[in-house]
């Protein structure tokens, strides 16, 4: 169990973390989602001990962690660039922690070999122990970094944008691998990412961070369907936001209306909204087809762009004329209204 | 620029002239070192080619009016001194550069003080050390005052080399080692040092060569036992014979040998790094 209480951190005048509190359950896979500069990496580096918090405490299984130096924390860290030791072989990279750690080093070569081989096997690099780091692909480096961290049995494994340096295909494979490895080991994983899909896919819970503050901590489907604030909704990249002046009639209350892209219907202009519906009139601009999904772009009189997403597995593509006006309609109860219109750009 | 033949020609000519100026004096000395002896002097024409003066250096010629060069002890001293200076300065330079990775209070000021120290004229430094040691009643010696002066002189060079090396060093590699439970001192030994070793070699080379032929500071700081540059200078005041040229050729060959060893070590430790770089370019 990892407990983060009231952590603050500033770099000069810039506030990186502002009173962050979190509690991570034993064995949980937690996603930490935020845009760049949100403080997500800073939080990870503070947990690892690379940076010192200005205020606040971190407890691991009830024991305070903050005063301990990095090498006494038992917190594994996989950095974005992998940070492998370039002068050592794959085997020696993974064996490094076992051999040279301060607490409980493993001296017997046979024991080192057994544990390193076991871990290389777990990450799927069984035969590559003798390779030099330079001879590895990006995905293999990633696995070595993971094996190196996990072989010393950390209490927590921190992953700083672990998939950021991989190409799209590899990224999908690694997410599956990561989840499998997490299940095998049963320790806390904290996965920092700026990619909302990755965060939702990986985490048992997702923490959304922006400008050093926690905006929401919830299960992925809750974050996705019920974002706690306008910022979270914006950051998910799946919501259209409307000021009241963008909407026809006085359908909604004050504030900003958020509606998910795939919950909007496109109707011919002149469509009259039924009672529980909200409606706005917009001009069709263009469409973007990507296999199972088609995204239609509309523009409002205010210049704002609205995206409507049709999932082609259960909807037929709409025949729309560029430059023509259409009615965009959604069920009022499926929209969320946040009461801070000044944030709406 | 590649397709301007005139400019290319001019630059080529310039390079040739530059190289000529760099090596011509040494080549002249090398040629004259094969002058016949003991009657041949340090000037052209060559009376006839011989290796007399090389034999003379090692005392293999019958006694003549030309005394053997009094530089045997000085050579040993200079080598020991250069070696000790190299080890000390590189160690201090590496540690200081390591300290500068964290911007400690006053680090800017300390940096400028260290670097400005390089600008002080050497003769004055030597003179100053001589005055202070006389004042303090410390005897001047090649292993004491001179060693001190050499370390002070070469330390900033080693420091700057190591600072450049550590500036490019990827900190996350060290962090990775700490996070594995490896304490910082051991991390430095097992990870940082092997990775910055090419830089350490460069710093060592700088310190060694600077110390080995240091003259102005040593002139006043050395006391009675001379270092090699002082001993050579001493022979000039009597009469110059080609034996000094022969010695020059040998010591230069020795330097080349050291450089070759350095190059070999460097190539070995850089090859791996280069492979990484190439690999990443492809990926």
Interface residues (C-beta under 8 A of the other chain):
Chain A: X48 X49 X50 X69 X70 X71 X72 X73 X74 X75 X76 X77 X79 X81 X83 X84 X85 X86 X87 X96 X97 X100 X101 X102 X103 X132 X133 X134 X135 X137 X138 X145 X148 X149 X152 X154
Chain B: X170 X172 X173 X175 X176 X177 X178 X179 X180 X181 X182 X183 X184 X186 X190 X191 X194 X195 X272 X273 X275 X276 X279 X283
